[in-house]
Amino acid sequence: MEKERRAAVQRAFGIRMRALRHRLGVSQDEFALRSGLHRTYIGAVERGECNISLVNVVRIAETLEVPPAVLLEAGDETS
């Protein structure tokens, strides 16, 4: 995958994740505690700086109380 496309995919995932976290009404700190992931890692994922593993996609989805596929859906991430 070309570098620009990869960066766009990571940013879109992070935007979607942040929107879903906000919908759940939790801070990054609280989300990190619930998911068992480090707060700085959560921030990096939301900024699109990480190419995260499938295991962490599932862990994040479980914490957000959504199926993993929801994190990968295209669409309006701000709703």
HTML snippet that shows the backbone in 3Dmol.js (N, CA, C, O; Angstrom):
<script src="https://3Dmol.org/build/3Dmol-min.js"></script>
<div id="view" style="width:600px;height:400px;position:relative"></div>
<script>
const pdb = `
ATOM      1  N   MET A   1       0.860  -1.174   0.000  1.00  0.00           N
ATOM      2  CA  MET A   1       0.000   0.000   0.000  1.00  0.00           C
ATOM      3  C   MET A   1       0.903   1.232   0.000  1.00  0.00           C
ATOM      4  O   MET A   1       1.849   1.310   0.784  1.00  0.00           O
ATOM      5  N   GLU A   2       0.618   2.178  -0.862  1.00  0.00           N
ATOM      6  CA  GLU A   2       1.442   3.374  -0.929  1.00  0.00           C
ATOM      7  C   GLU A   2       1.340   4.181   0.362  1.00  0.00           C
ATOM      8  O   GLU A   2       0.341   4.117   1.078  1.00  0.00           O
ATOM      9  N   LYS A   3       2.383   4.930   0.636  1.00  0.00           N
ATOM     10  CA  LYS A   3       2.516   5.656   1.902  1.00  0.00           C
ATOM     11  C   LYS A   3       1.344   6.612   2.161  1.00  0.00           C
ATOM     12  O   LYS A   3       0.826   6.662   3.277  1.00  0.00           O
ATOM     13  N   GLU A   4       0.928   7.363   1.153  1.00  0.00           N
ATOM     14  CA  GLU A   4      -0.157   8.329   1.324  1.00  0.00           C
ATOM     15  C   GLU A   4      -1.485   7.630   1.635  1.00  0.00           C
ATOM     16  O   GLU A   4      -2.254   8.092   2.477  1.00  0.00           O
ATOM     17  N   ARG A   5      -1.742   6.532   0.959  1.00  0.00           N
ATOM     18  CA  ARG A   5      -2.980   5.766   1.178  1.00  0.00           C
ATOM     19  C   ARG A   5      -2.987   5.171   2.579  1.00  0.00           C
ATOM     20  O   ARG A   5      -4.003   5.213   3.273  1.00  0.00           O
ATOM     21  N   ARG A   6      -1.866   4.626   2.986  1.00  0.00           N
ATOM     22  CA  ARG A   6      -1.750   4.052   4.324  1.00  0.00           C
ATOM     23  C   ARG A   6      -2.015   5.114   5.398  1.00  0.00           C
ATOM     24  O   ARG A   6      -2.740   4.863   6.360  1.00  0.00           O
ATOM     25  N   ALA A   7      -1.429   6.287   5.228  1.00  0.00           N
ATOM     26  CA  ALA A   7      -1.637   7.376   6.186  1.00  0.00           C
ATOM     27  C   ALA A   7      -3.107   7.795   6.228  1.00  0.00           C
ATOM     28  O   ALA A   7      -3.641   8.075   7.301  1.00  0.00           O
ATOM     29  N   ALA A   8      -3.759   7.838   5.071  1.00  0.00           N
ATOM     30  CA  ALA A   8      -5.176   8.213   5.002  1.00  0.00           C
ATOM     31  C   ALA A   8      -6.054   7.186   5.713  1.00  0.00           C
ATOM     32  O   ALA A   8      -7.002   7.550   6.409  1.00  0.00           O
ATOM     33  N   VAL A   9      -5.737   5.913   5.539  1.00  0.00           N
ATOM     34  CA  VAL A   9      -6.489   4.842   6.201  1.00  0.00           C
ATOM     35  C   VAL A   9      -6.334   4.959   7.716  1.00  0.00           C
ATOM     36  O   VAL A   9      -7.315   4.851   8.451  1.00  0.00           O
ATOM     37  N   GLN A  10      -5.114   5.177   8.180  1.00  0.00           N
ATOM     38  CA  GLN A  10      -4.861   5.309   9.612  1.00  0.00           C
ATOM     39  C   GLN A  10      -5.575   6.523  10.197  1.00  0.00           C
ATOM     40  O   GLN A  10      -6.130   6.445  11.292  1.00  0.00           O
ATOM     41  N   ARG A  11      -5.566   7.644   9.477  1.00  0.00           N
ATOM     42  CA  ARG A  11      -6.267   8.852   9.948  1.00  0.00           C
ATOM     43  C   ARG A  11      -7.767   8.617  10.019  1.00  0.00           C
ATOM     44  O   ARG A  11      -8.409   9.006  10.994  1.00  0.00           O
ATOM     45  N   ALA A  12      -8.330   7.985   8.998  1.00  0.00           N
ATOM     46  CA  ALA A  12      -9.774   7.717   8.975  1.00  0.00           C
ATOM     47  C   ALA A  12     -10.173   6.801  10.129  1.00  0.00           C
ATOM     48  O   ALA A  12     -11.206   7.013  10.765  1.00  0.00           O
ATOM     49  N   PHE A  13      -9.360   5.788  10.397  1.00  0.00           N
ATOM     50  CA  PHE A  13      -9.630   4.892  11.524  1.00  0.00           C
ATOM     51  C   PHE A  13      -9.620   5.680  12.833  1.00  0.00           C
ATOM     52  O   PHE A  13     -10.509   5.523  13.669  1.00  0.00           O
ATOM     53  N   GLY A  14      -8.615   6.519  12.998  1.00  0.00           N
ATOM     54  CA  GLY A  14      -8.496   7.319  14.221  1.00  0.00           C
ATOM     55  C   GLY A  14      -9.651   8.285  14.416  1.00  0.00           C
ATOM     56  O   GLY A  14     -10.135   8.459  15.534  1.00  0.00           O
ATOM     57  N   ILE A  15     -10.092   8.909  13.343  1.00  0.00           N
ATOM     58  CA  ILE A  15     -11.234   9.828  13.414  1.00  0.00           C
ATOM     59  C   ILE A  15     -12.485   9.070  13.824  1.00  0.00           C
ATOM     60  O   ILE A  15     -13.255   9.528  14.668  1.00  0.00           O
ATOM     61  N   ARG A  16     -12.677   7.908  13.219  1.00  0.00           N
ATOM     62  CA  ARG A  16     -13.847   7.082  13.546  1.00  0.00           C
ATOM     63  C   ARG A  16     -13.795   6.636  15.007  1.00  0.00           C
ATOM     64  O   ARG A  16     -14.799   6.690  15.716  1.00  0.00           O
ATOM     65  N   MET A  17     -12.627   6.198  15.445  1.00  0.00           N
ATOM     66  CA  MET A  17     -12.460   5.758  16.824  1.00  0.00           C
ATOM     67  C   MET A  17     -12.761   6.887  17.805  1.00  0.00           C
ATOM     68  O   MET A  17     -13.469   6.682  18.791  1.00  0.00           O
ATOM     69  N   ARG A  18     -12.228   8.074  17.538  1.00  0.00           N
ATOM     70  CA  ARG A  18     -12.463   9.224  18.420  1.00  0.00           C
ATOM     71  C   ARG A  18     -13.945   9.567  18.480  1.00  0.00           C
ATOM     72  O   ARG A  18     -14.474   9.845  19.556  1.00  0.00           O
ATOM     73  N   ALA A  19     -14.618   9.549  17.336  1.00  0.00           N
ATOM     74  CA  ALA A  19     -16.051   9.867  17.307  1.00  0.00           C
ATOM     75  C   ALA A  19     -16.845   8.860  18.143  1.00  0.00           C
ATOM     76  O   ALA A  19     -17.758   9.238  18.878  1.00  0.00           O
ATOM     77  N   LEU A  20     -16.497   7.595  18.028  1.00  0.00           N
ATOM     78  CA  LEU A  20     -17.192   6.557  18.796  1.00  0.00           C
ATOM     79  C   LEU A  20     -16.880   6.663  20.289  1.00  0.00           C
ATOM     80  O   LEU A  20     -17.749   6.413  21.124  1.00  0.00           O
ATOM     81  N   ARG A  21     -15.653   7.030  20.622  1.00  0.00           N
ATOM     82  CA  ARG A  21     -15.283   7.230  22.030  1.00  0.00           C
ATOM     83  C   ARG A  21     -16.061   8.403  22.610  1.00  0.00           C
ATOM     84  O   ARG A  21     -16.563   8.328  23.731  1.00  0.00           O
ATOM     85  N   HIS A  22     -16.158   9.478  21.851  1.00  0.00           N
ATOM     86  CA  HIS A  22     -16.937  10.636  22.303  1.00  0.00           C
ATOM     87  C   HIS A  22     -18.400  10.265  22.484  1.00  0.00           C
ATOM     88  O   HIS A  22     -19.038  10.692  23.446  1.00  0.00           O
ATOM     89  N   ARG A  23     -18.930   9.475  21.568  1.00  0.00           N
ATOM     90  CA  ARG A  23     -20.317   9.022  21.668  1.00  0.00           C
ATOM     91  C   ARG A  23     -20.534   8.217  22.951  1.00  0.00           C
ATOM     92  O   ARG A  23     -21.597   8.283  23.568  1.00  0.00           O
ATOM     93  N   LEU A  24     -19.510   7.458  23.339  1.00  0.00           N
ATOM     94  CA  LEU A  24     -19.568   6.680  24.571  1.00  0.00           C
ATOM     95  C   LEU A  24     -19.435   7.591  25.801  1.00  0.00           C
ATOM     96  O   LEU A  24     -19.818   7.217  26.910  1.00  0.00           O
ATOM     97  N   GLY A  25     -18.886   8.784  25.582  1.00  0.00           N
ATOM     98  CA  GLY A  25     -18.778   9.776  26.653  1.00  0.00           C
ATOM     99  C   GLY A  25     -17.620   9.562  27.608  1.00  0.00           C
ATOM    100  O   GLY A  25     -17.733   9.851  28.799  1.00  0.00           O
ATOM    101  N   VAL A  26     -16.496   9.054  27.092  1.00  0.00           N
ATOM    102  CA  VAL A  26     -15.338   8.823  27.963  1.00  0.00           C
ATOM    103  C   VAL A  26     -14.108   9.560  27.435  1.00  0.00           C
ATOM    104  O   VAL A  26     -13.950   9.765  26.232  1.00  0.00           O
ATOM    105  N   SER A  27     -13.249   9.948  28.369  1.00  0.00           N
ATOM    106  CA  SER A  27     -11.987  10.598  28.017  1.00  0.00           C
ATOM    107  C   SER A  27     -10.996   9.555  27.508  1.00  0.00           C
ATOM    108  O   SER A  27     -11.230   8.352  27.624  1.00  0.00           O
ATOM    109  N   GLN A  28      -9.894  10.030  26.947  1.00  0.00           N
ATOM    110  CA  GLN A  28      -8.842   9.111  26.527  1.00  0.00           C
ATOM    111  C   GLN A  28      -8.301   8.335  27.719  1.00  0.00           C
ATOM    112  O   GLN A  28      -8.012   7.143  27.607  1.00  0.00           O
ATOM    113  N   ASP A  29      -8.163   9.003  28.861  1.00  0.00           N
ATOM    114  CA  ASP A  29      -7.662   8.331  30.058  1.00  0.00           C
ATOM    115  C   ASP A  29      -8.589   7.189  30.477  1.00  0.00           C
ATOM    116  O   ASP A  29      -8.136   6.073  30.732  1.00  0.00           O
ATOM    117  N   GLU A  30      -9.881   7.477  30.545  1.00  0.00           N
ATOM    118  CA  GLU A  30     -10.852   6.457  30.927  1.00  0.00           C
ATOM    119  C   GLU A  30     -10.885   5.328  29.903  1.00  0.00           C
ATOM    120  O   GLU A  30     -10.947   4.153  30.263  1.00  0.00           O
ATOM    121  N   PHE A  31     -10.841   5.696  28.626  1.00  0.00           N
ATOM    122  CA  PHE A  31     -10.845   4.684  27.568  1.00  0.00           C
ATOM    123  C   PHE A  31      -9.625   3.778  27.696  1.00  0.00           C
ATOM    124  O   PHE A  31      -9.734   2.560  27.556  1.00  0.00           O
ATOM    125  N   ALA A  32      -8.470   4.370  27.962  1.00  0.00           N
ATOM    126  CA  ALA A  32      -7.247   3.593  28.123  1.00  0.00           C
ATOM    127  C   ALA A  32      -7.391   2.609  29.288  1.00  0.00           C
ATOM    128  O   ALA A  32      -7.010   1.444  29.171  1.00  0.00           O
ATOM    129  N   LEU A  33      -7.931   3.071  30.390  1.00  0.00           N
ATOM    130  CA  LEU A  33      -8.138   2.180  31.536  1.00  0.00           C
ATOM    131  C   LEU A  33      -9.073   1.029  31.181  1.00  0.00           C
ATOM    132  O   LEU A  33      -8.800  -0.124  31.514  1.00  0.00           O
ATOM    133  N   ARG A  34     -10.166   1.341  30.510  1.00  0.00           N
ATOM    134  CA  ARG A  34     -11.147   0.307  30.149  1.00  0.00           C
ATOM    135  C   ARG A  34     -10.589  -0.701  29.158  1.00  0.00           C
ATOM    136  O   ARG A  34     -10.900  -1.890  29.228  1.00  0.00           O
ATOM    137  N   SER A  35      -9.763  -0.221  28.235  1.00  0.00           N
ATOM    138  CA  SER A  35      -9.243  -1.097  27.177  1.00  0.00           C
ATOM    139  C   SER A  35      -7.971  -1.836  27.562  1.00  0.00           C
ATOM    140  O   SER A  35      -7.620  -2.837  26.938  1.00  0.00           O
ATOM    141  N   GLY A  36      -7.281  -1.349  28.582  1.00  0.00           N
ATOM    142  CA  GLY A  36      -6.005  -1.953  28.957  1.00  0.00           C
ATOM    143  C   GLY A  36      -4.852  -1.498  28.084  1.00  0.00           C
ATOM    144  O   GLY A  36      -3.768  -2.081  28.122  1.00  0.00           O
ATOM    145  N   LEU A  37      -5.086  -0.454  27.293  1.00  0.00           N
ATOM    146  CA  LEU A  37      -4.044   0.114  26.438  1.00  0.00           C
ATOM    147  C   LEU A  37      -3.555   1.424  27.051  1.00  0.00           C
ATOM    148  O   LEU A  37      -4.276   2.045  27.832  1.00  0.00           O
ATOM    149  N   HIS A  38      -2.362   1.844  26.714  1.00  0.00           N
ATOM    150  CA  HIS A  38      -1.794   3.068  27.278  1.00  0.00           C
ATOM    151  C   HIS A  38      -2.453   4.303  26.666  1.00  0.00           C
ATOM    152  O   HIS A  38      -2.792   4.311  25.483  1.00  0.00           O
ATOM    153  N   ARG A  39      -2.632   5.342  27.475  1.00  0.00           N
ATOM    154  CA  ARG A  39      -3.280   6.572  27.015  1.00  0.00           C
ATOM    155  C   ARG A  39      -2.537   7.203  25.839  1.00  0.00           C
ATOM    156  O   ARG A  39      -3.171   7.694  24.905  1.00  0.00           O
ATOM    157  N   THR A  40      -1.212   7.199  25.867  1.00  0.00           N
ATOM    158  CA  THR A  40      -0.474   7.798  24.753  1.00  0.00           C
ATOM    159  C   THR A  40      -0.673   7.000  23.466  1.00  0.00           C
ATOM    160  O   THR A  40      -0.666   7.567  22.374  1.00  0.00           O
ATOM    161  N   TYR A  41      -0.851   5.688  23.595  1.00  0.00           N
ATOM    162  CA  TYR A  41      -1.131   4.843  22.432  1.00  0.00           C
ATOM    163  C   TYR A  41      -2.508   5.181  21.864  1.00  0.00           C
ATOM    164  O   TYR A  41      -2.669   5.294  20.649  1.00  0.00           O
ATOM    165  N   ILE A  42      -3.499   5.342  22.740  1.00  0.00           N
ATOM    166  CA  ILE A  42      -4.847   5.714  22.293  1.00  0.00           C
ATOM    167  C   ILE A  42      -4.788   7.035  21.532  1.00  0.00           C
ATOM    168  O   ILE A  42      -5.389   7.158  20.465  1.00  0.00           O
ATOM    169  N   GLY A  43      -4.079   8.015  22.061  1.00  0.00           N
ATOM    170  CA  GLY A  43      -3.936   9.304  21.382  1.00  0.00           C
ATOM    171  C   GLY A  43      -3.266   9.173  20.029  1.00  0.00           C
ATOM    172  O   GLY A  43      -3.690   9.801  19.059  1.00  0.00           O
ATOM    173  N   ALA A  44      -2.221   8.361  19.959  1.00  0.00           N
ATOM    174  CA  ALA A  44      -1.509   8.164  18.694  1.00  0.00           C
ATOM    175  C   ALA A  44      -2.404   7.490  17.660  1.00  0.00           C
ATOM    176  O   ALA A  44      -2.368   7.845  16.482  1.00  0.00           O
ATOM    177  N   VAL A  45      -3.205   6.521  18.094  1.00  0.00           N
ATOM    178  CA  VAL A  45      -4.137   5.859  17.167  1.00  0.00           C
ATOM    179  C   VAL A  45      -5.159   6.869  16.664  1.00  0.00           C
ATOM    180  O   VAL A  45      -5.443   6.919  15.467  1.00  0.00           O
ATOM    181  N   GLU A  46      -5.715   7.675  17.566  1.00  0.00           N
ATOM    182  CA  GLU A  46      -6.729   8.655  17.162  1.00  0.00           C
ATOM    183  C   GLU A  46      -6.160   9.715  16.216  1.00  0.00           C
ATOM    184  O   GLU A  46      -6.896  10.274  15.403  1.00  0.00           O
ATOM    185  N   ARG A  47      -4.880   9.990  16.313  1.00  0.00           N
ATOM    186  CA  ARG A  47      -4.242  10.951  15.399  1.00  0.00           C
ATOM    187  C   ARG A  47      -3.785  10.301  14.096  1.00  0.00           C
ATOM    188  O   ARG A  47      -3.276  10.981  13.205  1.00  0.00           O
ATOM    189  N   GLY A  48      -3.966   8.988  13.985  1.00  0.00           N
ATOM    190  CA  GLY A  48      -3.576   8.277  12.773  1.00  0.00           C
ATOM    191  C   GLY A  48      -2.097   8.016  12.669  1.00  0.00           C
ATOM    192  O   GLY A  48      -1.571   7.852  11.569  1.00  0.00           O
ATOM    193  N   GLU A  49      -1.416   7.973  13.797  1.00  0.00           N
ATOM    194  CA  GLU A  49       0.032   7.791  13.798  1.00  0.00           C
ATOM    195  C   GLU A  49       0.459   6.324  13.903  1.00  0.00           C
ATOM    196  O   GLU A  49       1.640   6.010  13.754  1.00  0.00           O
ATOM    197  N   CYS A  50      -0.486   5.439  14.157  1.00  0.00           N
ATOM    198  CA  CYS A  50      -0.160   4.023  14.371  1.00  0.00           C
ATOM    199  C   CYS A  50      -0.866   3.132  13.364  1.00  0.00           C
ATOM    200  O   CYS A  50      -2.026   3.352  13.014  1.00  0.00           O
ATOM    201  N   ASN A  51      -0.150   2.138  12.917  1.00  0.00           N
ATOM    202  CA  ASN A  51      -0.737   1.058  12.126  1.00  0.00           C
ATOM    203  C   ASN A  51      -0.975  -0.077  13.114  1.00  0.00           C
ATOM    204  O   ASN A  51      -0.094  -0.906  13.344  1.00  0.00           O
ATOM    205  N   ILE A  52      -2.170  -0.108  13.697  1.00  0.00           N
ATOM    206  CA  ILE A  52      -2.417  -0.988  14.833  1.00  0.00           C
ATOM    207  C   ILE A  52      -2.693  -2.426  14.396  1.00  0.00           C
ATOM    208  O   ILE A  52      -3.075  -2.691  13.256  1.00  0.00           O
ATOM    209  N   SER A  53      -2.487  -3.337  15.335  1.00  0.00           N
ATOM    210  CA  SER A  53      -2.704  -4.754  15.060  1.00  0.00           C
ATOM    211  C   SER A  53      -4.187  -5.095  15.084  1.00  0.00           C
ATOM    212  O   SER A  53      -4.999  -4.366  15.652  1.00  0.00           O
ATOM    213  N   LEU A  54      -4.515  -6.195  14.469  1.00  0.00           N
ATOM    214  CA  LEU A  54      -5.889  -6.692  14.452  1.00  0.00           C
ATOM    215  C   LEU A  54      -6.374  -6.973  15.871  1.00  0.00           C
ATOM    216  O   LEU A  54      -7.538  -6.730  16.187  1.00  0.00           O
ATOM    217  N   VAL A  55      -5.501  -7.477  16.716  1.00  0.00           N
ATOM    218  CA  VAL A  55      -5.856  -7.757  18.106  1.00  0.00           C
ATOM    219  C   VAL A  55      -6.292  -6.466  18.802  1.00  0.00           C
ATOM    220  O   VAL A  55      -7.266  -6.467  19.554  1.00  0.00           O
ATOM    221  N   ASN A  56      -5.575  -5.366  18.556  1.00  0.00           N
ATOM    222  CA  ASN A  56      -5.945  -4.092  19.178  1.00  0.00           C
ATOM    223  C   ASN A  56      -7.205  -3.495  18.562  1.00  0.00           C
ATOM    224  O   ASN A  56      -7.950  -2.799  19.251  1.00  0.00           O
ATOM    225  N   VAL A  57      -7.459  -3.749  17.289  1.00  0.00           N
ATOM    226  CA  VAL A  57      -8.720  -3.318  16.680  1.00  0.00           C
ATOM    227  C   VAL A  57      -9.880  -3.977  17.426  1.00  0.00           C
ATOM    228  O   VAL A  57     -10.862  -3.316  17.764  1.00  0.00           O
ATOM    229  N   VAL A  58      -9.766  -5.264  17.679  1.00  0.00           N
ATOM    230  CA  VAL A  58     -10.822  -5.992  18.390  1.00  0.00           C
ATOM    231  C   VAL A  58     -10.947  -5.477  19.818  1.00  0.00           C
ATOM    232  O   VAL A  58     -12.059  -5.277  20.306  1.00  0.00           O
ATOM    233  N   ARG A  59      -9.840  -5.265  20.483  1.00  0.00           N
ATOM    234  CA  ARG A  59      -9.853  -4.756  21.864  1.00  0.00           C
ATOM    235  C   ARG A  59     -10.517  -3.384  21.930  1.00  0.00           C
ATOM    236  O   ARG A  59     -11.315  -3.128  22.831  1.00  0.00           O
ATOM    237  N   ILE A  60     -10.197  -2.508  20.994  1.00  0.00           N
ATOM    238  CA  ILE A  60     -10.796  -1.169  20.944  1.00  0.00           C
ATOM    239  C   ILE A  60     -12.290  -1.264  20.661  1.00  0.00           C
ATOM    240  O   ILE A  60     -13.091  -0.583  21.301  1.00  0.00           O
ATOM    241  N   ALA A  61     -12.661  -2.103  19.708  1.00  0.00           N
ATOM    242  CA  ALA A  61     -14.085  -2.275  19.374  1.00  0.00           C
ATOM    243  C   ALA A  61     -14.867  -2.783  20.579  1.00  0.00           C
ATOM    244  O   ALA A  61     -15.959  -2.290  20.860  1.00  0.00           O
ATOM    245  N   GLU A  62     -14.326  -3.752  21.284  1.00  0.00           N
ATOM    246  CA  GLU A  62     -15.004  -4.269  22.478  1.00  0.00           C
ATOM    247  C   GLU A  62     -15.196  -3.169  23.516  1.00  0.00           C
ATOM    248  O   GLU A  62     -16.255  -3.084  24.138  1.00  0.00           O
ATOM    249  N   THR A  63     -14.192  -2.334  23.708  1.00  0.00           N
ATOM    250  CA  THR A  63     -14.281  -1.242  24.669  1.00  0.00           C
ATOM    251  C   THR A  63     -15.309  -0.207  24.215  1.00  0.00           C
ATOM    252  O   THR A  63     -16.009   0.383  25.038  1.00  0.00           O
ATOM    253  N   LEU A  64     -15.397   0.008  22.905  1.00  0.00           N
ATOM    254  CA  LEU A  64     -16.384   0.950  22.350  1.00  0.00           C
ATOM    255  C   LEU A  64     -17.782   0.339  22.263  1.00  0.00           C
ATOM    256  O   LEU A  64     -18.756   1.031  21.966  1.00  0.00           O
ATOM    257  N   GLU A  65     -17.866  -0.962  22.524  1.00  0.00           N
ATOM    258  CA  GLU A  65     -19.142  -1.693  22.482  1.00  0.00           C
ATOM    259  C   GLU A  65     -19.759  -1.699  21.085  1.00  0.00           C
ATOM    260  O   GLU A  65     -20.966  -1.526  20.913  1.00  0.00           O
ATOM    261  N   VAL A  66     -18.879  -1.906  20.081  1.00  0.00           N
ATOM    262  CA  VAL A  66     -19.310  -2.009  18.687  1.00  0.00           C
ATOM    263  C   VAL A  66     -18.580  -3.180  18.042  1.00  0.00           C
ATOM    264  O   VAL A  66     -17.514  -3.575  18.513  1.00  0.00           O
ATOM    265  N   PRO A  67     -19.136  -3.741  16.973  1.00  0.00           N
ATOM    266  CA  PRO A  67     -18.396  -4.762  16.224  1.00  0.00           C
ATOM    267  C   PRO A  67     -17.152  -4.141  15.575  1.00  0.00           C
ATOM    268  O   PRO A  67     -17.189  -2.971  15.196  1.00  0.00           O
ATOM    269  N   PRO A  68     -16.064  -4.887  15.439  1.00  0.00           N
ATOM    270  CA  PRO A  68     -14.853  -4.342  14.821  1.00  0.00           C
ATOM    271  C   PRO A  68     -15.104  -3.710  13.452  1.00  0.00           C
ATOM    272  O   PRO A  68     -14.448  -2.730  13.099  1.00  0.00           O
ATOM    273  N   ALA A  69     -16.034  -4.250  12.684  1.00  0.00           N
ATOM    274  CA  ALA A  69     -16.315  -3.716  11.344  1.00  0.00           C
ATOM    275  C   ALA A  69     -16.758  -2.258  11.384  1.00  0.00           C
ATOM    276  O   ALA A  69     -16.513  -1.509  10.437  1.00  0.00           O
ATOM    277  N   VAL A  70     -17.405  -1.852  12.465  1.00  0.00           N
ATOM    278  CA  VAL A  70     -17.868  -0.464  12.572  1.00  0.00           C
ATOM    279  C   VAL A  70     -16.686   0.512  12.529  1.00  0.00           C
ATOM    280  O   VAL A  70     -16.811   1.622  12.011  1.00  0.00           O
ATOM    281  N   LEU A  71     -15.557   0.097  13.067  1.00  0.00           N
ATOM    282  CA  LEU A  71     -14.362   0.958  13.043  1.00  0.00           C
ATOM    283  C   LEU A  71     -13.795   1.107  11.646  1.00  0.00           C
ATOM    284  O   LEU A  71     -13.051   2.048  11.370  1.00  0.00           O
ATOM    285  N   LEU A  72     -14.143   0.185  10.767  1.00  0.00           N
ATOM    286  CA  LEU A  72     -13.591   0.202   9.413  1.00  0.00           C
ATOM    287  C   LEU A  72     -14.564   0.765   8.378  1.00  0.00           C
ATOM    288  O   LEU A  72     -14.212   0.889   7.205  1.00  0.00           O
ATOM    289  N   GLU A  73     -15.776   1.103   8.797  1.00  0.00           N
ATOM    290  CA  GLU A  73     -16.772   1.632   7.875  1.00  0.00           C
ATOM    291  C   GLU A  73     -16.400   3.022   7.394  1.00  0.00           C
ATOM    292  O   GLU A  73     -15.903   3.848   8.159  1.00  0.00           O
ATOM    293  N   ALA A  74     -16.644   3.263   6.130  1.00  0.00           N
ATOM    294  CA  ALA A  74     -16.486   4.602   5.582  1.00  0.00           C
ATOM    295  C   ALA A  74     -17.752   5.379   5.854  1.00  0.00           C
ATOM    296  O   ALA A  74     -18.828   4.796   5.982  1.00  0.00           O
ATOM    297  N   GLY A  75     -17.636   6.659   5.942  1.00  0.00           N
ATOM    298  CA  GLY A  75     -18.834   7.470   6.144  1.00  0.00           C
ATOM    299  C   GLY A  75     -18.548   8.667   7.006  1.00  0.00           C
ATOM    300  O   GLY A  75     -17.397   9.065   7.188  1.00  0.00           O
ATOM    301  N   ASP A  76     -19.610   9.239   7.537  1.00  0.00           N
ATOM    302  CA  ASP A  76     -19.518  10.447   8.335  1.00  0.00           C
ATOM    303  C   ASP A  76     -19.061  10.099   9.743  1.00  0.00           C
ATOM    304  O   ASP A  76     -19.853   9.598  10.541  1.00  0.00           O
ATOM    305  N   GLU A  77     -17.795  10.356  10.062  1.00  0.00           N
ATOM    306  CA  GLU A  77     -17.231  10.019  11.360  1.00  0.00           C
ATOM    307  C   GLU A  77     -17.644  10.991  12.451  1.00  0.00           C
ATOM    308  O   GLU A  77     -17.373  10.739  13.625  1.00  0.00           O
ATOM    309  N   THR A  78     -18.281  12.075  12.107  1.00  0.00           N
ATOM    310  CA  THR A  78     -18.627  13.070  13.117  1.00  0.00           C
ATOM    311  C   THR A  78     -20.022  12.890  13.664  1.00  0.00           C
ATOM    312  O   THR A  78     -20.403  13.613  14.585  1.00  0.00           O
ATOM    313  N   SER A  79     -20.812  11.950  13.139  1.00  0.00           N
ATOM    314  CA  SER A  79     -22.187  11.785  13.621  1.00  0.00           C
ATOM    315  C   SER A  79     -22.227  11.031  14.924  1.00  0.00           C
ATOM    316  O   SER A  79     -23.305  10.803  15.472  1.00  0.00           O
TER     317      SER A  79
END
`;
const viewer = $3Dmol.createViewer("view");
viewer.addModel(pdb, "pdb");
viewer.setStyle({}, {cartoon: {color: "spectrum"}});
viewer.zoomTo();
viewer.render();
</script>
